[in-house]
Amino acid sequence: METEMGHRAVPKYPVVLVPGFLGFVSLLGFDYWYGIVTALRNQGVDVYPARLSPVHATELRGDQLLSQIAEARRRSGTEKVHLFGHSQGALVCRYAAAKRPEWVASVTSLAGPHQGSELADHIERKFAQGSLRGKLLQAGVHVLGCVVRLLDSGGRSARMPISASAAHRSLTTEGVGIFNHQYPQGLPTVWGEGGPEEVNGVRYYSWSGTLQPGITDQGGNRRDPSNWFCRRFARTFVREAGQCDGMVGRVSSHLGKVIRDDYPLDHLDIVNQHFGRTGEGVNPVSLYIEHLRRLHDAGL
């Protein structure tokens, strides 16, 4: 990450990291962005992990993010920030960038469900709202969200409402379709392609991964239960069967400039979760370091 003059090639704006569904900053020492915050800060970048309601609608979480962007701007003394959003967090970033584009230099989507998640659609079919199974699932997710909110370091001082039903609607194909109609910035107009790379002065980027037998189920993932869940969830996919990370489809993740959509990473590997246990083939933390140079080279 060194330029010809010996200075680190880092962007001029700070980075705000935005978590997905059931997201947090740190739970009893387990970081959501495991090793990533430290790696970015070691490059000389100001990094602000966002604390949002762990389970709620994209729009409500987006309003919470806007407040934290304002705080990051105040603390850093800069007029803009870079937003990195994982999973539903990518939708949250899009919302914030649409509402206040003058505050956002770029949005980078990390396995964002920009056309909805087939897993969420499957859950909607199998656990219909109003059914006993649906009510039990919503109650379980609500409790889990409350536990995350309670244990997230520093999260107890802020008001963080929980709504399992609102979160689920925000992730289905239908729900994301409604969201996309209101906030289309960076979206592809043709299935399988990238989208506009700059809208209203905001640059849009995305990358994602796919499950690849013999690669993503090896290495540290052989001892990572979250990888087993991703492989199990992948069986619910139809349109992008065999082309997903377990929770989000490969093409559904496209936004703006698609850096790559087939890294050998499952949905949680992409943020280096479960203490950095990943499969073979790529170090997810290195992707963030590479992206710093990309933003720097773009003059951001």
Secondary structure, 3 states (H helix, E strand, C coil): CECCCCCECCCCCCEEEECCCCCCCEECCEECCCCHHHHHHHCCCCEEECCCCCCCCHHHHHHHHHHHHHHHHHHHCCCCEEEEEECHHHHHHHHHHHHCHHHEEEEEEECCCCCCCHHHHHHHHHCCCCCHHHHHHHHHHHHHHHHHHHHECCHHHCCCCCCHHHHHHHHCHHHHHHHHHHCCCCCCCCCCCCCCCEECCEEEEEEEECCCCCCCCCHHHHHCHHHHHHHHHHHHCCCCCCCECCCCECHHHCCCEEEEEEECCCCCHHHCHHHHCCCCCCCHHHHHHHHHHHHHHCCC
